[in-house]
Amino acid sequence: MNNGITCRFLGGGEEVGKLAMTLDLDGMKLLFEYGMLPGKPPLYPLPPPPLDLAFLTHAHLDHSGMIPLLCSHADQTIITTKLTAVLSNLLHKDSIKIAKMEGYSPPYSTRDIKEAEHSVLPVDIGQKRPIGDDCEVAFHSAGHIPGSLMFELIGSKKILFTGDFNVADTRLLYGAKSVSCDILFLETTYAGREHPKRNELEKAFLDKIEEVVGRGGVAVIPAFAVSRSQELALVLRKAGHNVWFDGMGRKVSKIFLKYPRHLRSVENLRKALNKINFIHSDHGRKLALNSDVILTSSGMMDGGPVLSYMNKLKDDPKSAVLLTGYQVEGTNSRLLVEKGQLDFYGVKEKVSCEVQYFDFSAHAGHSELISFAKACNPEKIVLFHGDNREAIVEPLSAIAEVHTPCNGEVFTV
């Protein structure tokens, strides 16, 4: 390897979303992620150069969303887990469906999605694989969602690319462990923000549901289909509520059960799902409106069944919307938090039911990012995928040389 490694963020350097980074390493042109920022319309990263290899950490659209476009231009090899490939395929198909519903052009075709599916070189946690002449890649669990990876490139320098990661154990997954490296590419989604202790969070969440149900209301929980829905199903498992489950999360749950080695306990997830009523029809949706809890997509309330439930319950002061994830700027859930309104397919309406946020994030919080970076003991740290990277520069500068590149900027580490 050369002393200097050249990199460029095509997106997601200075913001959360549409992540893509190229890295020139010993004559190889590598790409890490190729995502989109879901929205109306979505935002996309810059076009990539010709590539030797692409790496995908996990299936969420802000990381995987534009992989089919990548595969429409040239033959690619995409290194990721089989589970990530299956989940990405599901989300890519859904992206086309949403684009057509919202009235904008899909960025790729179903043929491109199939091409992406065939371009995957599946790898597993704990494996190593040679790339180029004198480099190999090790695959570590990122603890973010089932199937998620961190990539360790091992040559004359050791490089770690975290993607999104979580160090805390959750009911669904064990947290990520630090990896000793020379150069650390560190996501910073939650720089400047701490997470509450998980046991206190779960208690507050369950207490709020108890309160809502006790006053005769319905607790509507918009949740990401991939991972968050299943985590919440596990939290709700022993609470004794009448829970109904709608949206893509049902299909994702069944996929997870086929990949037990990516879960903390496949048995616990199976038991949790067996206690929940799965919704398959309009009749089921009517029954759900008289239940205790509705767990449904989409997590940022930009579509999916959640809007039909909210349309019925928005004026009911006894009911509540319990948000459990990151609300990206410009999304419906952010509008709800900031202005108490929801956009129902072009019409903004006031929401009178209770709205509360519970931080079930699957990302490392501020202190966890610092502790993780210190444990990796790098010489250089590149911060990306965050809108408040500055909050973490000073504490990390005490341990390493810190870079905060802008999108499009070519930089050397």
N, C-alpha and C positions, 0 to 999 in steps of 0.2 A: 504494500500500500504506500501511496505517497504521504508525505507529512501533512499536506493540506487536503481536506475533504470538502469538495464544493457542493453546496446545497441551494435549493430554491423552493420556497413555498408558493404553490400555484393557487392556494386558498387555505383558509383556516390558520394562517400564521398569527394574525392579530385579532381574530374573532372566533367565536364558537360556531362551527359549521363549515361546509364545503371544503373539508380538509384534503390536501394533496401536497406531497413534498417529494421533490426529486433529489437524488443523492448520487454524485459521481464518485465511484469507488473503484480504484485500481483498474480503470478502463471500462468498468461496467456502469451502465445508466440504470439506476434503480428508482422505482416509484413506491412510496408508502401512502396508501389510501387514495381514493378518488371519489370524493363525496359530493353531496349537494346540500344546500340550505333550504329545507322545505319551506314553502311560502306560496304567495299568490302574486306573481308566478315564483317558482323556485329560483335560487341563485346558484351559479355553477362556477367551478374553478377555471383557471386559465387552461388552454390546451396543453397537453403534455408533449415533450419531445419523443423521438423514437426510443424505445425501451428495451432493455434486456430481460428485466424481471419486475413484476409488481407484487407488493406485499399488502395484504388486507388484514387488519387486526380483528375486526368484528363487523357485524351485519348492519348496525344502525346506519340510516341513510346519510347522515352527515359524514360518514366514512366510506360507505359502499355505493352510494346512490348513483354515481356516474360510471361505475365499472363497465356496464354494457356499452356505453359510448366508446370507452377505451378499446373494447373488443370489436367495435364496428369498423375501426380504422386499419387495424393490423392484427396479425396473430400475436397473442399474448400468453404469458404463463403467469398465473396468479397464485401466489402461495398463501394458503389459509387453511383453517380446519374444515372438515367435511360439514360439520354442523353450521359454521358460518356461511358456507356456500349454499346450503339448503335454505337458511333463513334469508340470506340476501336475495336469492331467486324469488322468494315469496314477496319480499318488500319491493323488488324491482317491478314485478307484475302489478302490484298495487299502485305503484307510482304512475304507471301508464293509465290505469283506471281513474285515478284522481285527476290527472291532467285533462283527460277527456271530459270528466264531470265539471271541472272548473273552467273549461273552454280555452285552454292554451295547448300548444303543440307539445306532445311528449318528446323528450330529447333523444329517445332511441326507440327501436321497434322490438316486437316480441322475438324477432329473429336474432337481434343483438343480445337479448337476454339469454337465449339458447346458446349463442356463441360464448357468452361469459360463463355459462354453466359448464361448458366443455373445456374451458381454458384453465380450470382450477387444478392445481397440483396439491392434493390434500396432504396436510402434515398434522402432527399431534403434539400435545404438550409433553415436554421431556425429551423429544427427539432432537437430533442435529442433522443438518443437511449441507453438503458442500455447495458453494456457489463460486464460480470463477476458478482461478488456479490456486490461490492460497488463502481462501476465506471460507468460513462455514457459518451457518446460522443456527442458533439454538432457539427453541420455542418455549416460552414461559407463560403460565396462566396470568392473565391480567386481572382476574377477580371482578370484572366489570359486568359481563353477561355470559351465560353459558357459551363456550366455544371461543371466547375472546383470548387474544394472544398479546404478549410483548415480544419483540424481536431483538435478539442479541446477535450482533455481527462480530465474529471473532477472527481477527487477522493480526497484523502488527499492532493495531489499536483495537480496543474493545468498544463497541458502540451499542447502546441500548435505546430503542425506540419504544416508548411506553404505549402509544395510542391512548385510549381512555383506560384508566385503571382505578381499582379500589383496594385499599389495604385492609379494610375492616371485614371481618367475617359477617355474612348475612345468613338468613335462613336458607337461601338458595345456593350460595357459593362460599368457598373459602377465599380470603383476601389474598392479594398479590404479595410476593416477597421481593425484597430488593435484590439487585444483581450488580455485582462489582463491575465497573466499567471506566473507560477513559473519557468517553463523550456520551452525555446523557441528553436525549431528546425528551423533554418532559411536558406533558399536557398540563394546562393551568386553568381548566374550566372553573374551579372553585378557589382560585387564588384570592386571598383577602376575605374569604368566608369560611367559617367553621361549621361542621355538622354537629347536631346534638348527639348525645350518647344513644345508641340504637335501642337499648331496653327502655329508656325514658321516652323516646319517640314513639315506640310501639304502644306503650301504656297510654300516652296522651291521645294517640290515634284511636285506640279501642274505646277509651273513655268518651271521646267525642261522638263516636258511632252510637254508643250506649245512650248518650244524651239525646241525640237526634231521634233514635228509634223510640226512646221513652216519651218524647213529646208528640209522637204520632207521625213523624216525618220519614222520608227516605234519604239515605246517604248515597249520593251519586259519586262514584270514584272514577274519574277519567284516568286511565293508566296506559303507559306504553305497552303495546302488544308483546314486545320482546323483552322478557325478563321482569319488568316491574309488575305486570299483572300476576305473574306466577309467585313473585315474592309476597305480594299482598294476599294472595290466596293462602299462602303458608301462615302469614300473620293472623288471618281471620279463621284459621282452621278450627281452633278450640273455643272460639268466642260464642258459639251457639246461635249465631244470627242466620236468618233466611237470606242467603246470598245468591244473586243471579249474575251470570257472566255472559257478556255479549261482545261481538267484534272479533277481530283477527286473533286476539290473544288465545281464543279457544283452540284454533288450529296450531298455533305456536306451542301451546302446552302439550299437545299430542306429539309434536316433533321432539320436544325436550325429553319426553319419556323414552324415546328411542335411542337417546345418547346419554345413558346413565353415568358414564365416567366423567362427564362434564358438569355433573351436579353434586352438591354436597350430600344429598340423600334423595335418591329417586323414589324410595318408598314413602317418605314424608310428603313429597309432591303429589304422588298418586293418591294418598289418603286425603290430602287437602282438596284435590280436584273432585274426588268422589263425593265430597260433602256439598258441592256447589251445583246449582241448576244451570245447565248450559242452554242458552237461548238460540233457537233455530228458525223462529217464525215471528210474524206480527202478533200472533196469539200469545207467544211467550213474552213479547215486549209489554203487552197489556198486563199480564200477570206480574211481571217484574215491577211495574209501577205501584203495586200493592205489597211489595216485599220490604225487607229491612235495608238491604244493601244492593246496589247495582254497580258491578265492576265492569267497565266498558272502555273501548277505544273511541276516539283517539286521545292520547295523553295530553296533547296541546289543544284539544278541542277544535281542531281545524276541519273536522269531518267525522265520518263514522257515526255509529249509533248514538253517541253521547248527545248530539244535538237534538235528536228526536225526544230523548228523555228530558233534556233541559227545556225544550219547548213546552212540555207538559208541566214541569215542576218549577219553572223560573219564578212564578208568582206565589209560591207556597212558602211562607216564612218558617214553617215547621221543618222543611227539608233543608238539605245542605249539600254543597259541592265541596268535596275534599280533594284538593290538588296534591299530588305526591311527587311531582317531577319539576325539572327545570323548564321555566317558561321563556322561550326565546323571544326576543323583541319582534313585534309584528305578528305574533300568533294570537289566536282567539283567547287562550288562557291568560296571556299577558294583558289583553284588553279587559278581561274579567277582573283581574287583580287590581289594575290601575284605575279603571273607570266604572266598574260594576255593570259592564255591558257585555253582550255576546253578539257576534255577527252570525245571523241565521241566513246563510247563503245570500249575502248582499244587503240584508236588513238588520240594522243594529237595534237591539232591544235591551231595556233595563232588566236586570236580574235582581229579584227581591229576596230570594232565599239566601241562607247563610253561605259564605265562602270562606274556607280556611285552607291554609297551606301547611303540609307536613313534609319535611325534608328527607325523603327516602332516597336520596341521591346514591347512585352507584359509582361516584367519582371520589377520589381522595380529596379531603378538605385541606384548608390552608396549612395547618400544622403537620398534617400527614404528608403533604407534598414535600415540606422541608425535611421531615424525618427520613422519608424515603430517599430523597436526593443525598442527604448526608451519609446514609447507609450504603449507597452506591459508590461513594467516594470518587466522583469523577474529577477530571482536570477542567473540563469544559461542560457547560450546560446550555442547551438551546431551549427556550421557552416558546410554546406554541399553543394554539387552540384555547385562547382565553381572551376576554375583553378587559381584564385587569391584571395583566402580567406584571405591571410596575409594583404591585403590592408585594411581590415575592422576590424582586430583584435584590434588594438590600440584604435580607437574611441569607440568600444563596451566594451572594458575592463574597461572603466570608469563607466559603468553602471551595469556590471554583470561579473560573472566568465565565461570565454570563452573557448570552446573546439573546436579543429580542428582535429578530428580523421582521421586516414588513413583507407583505405579499408581493411577489414579483422580483424581489431583491435577490441577486446572486450573492451568496456569502460563503466564506471559507472558515472551517473549524479545524 
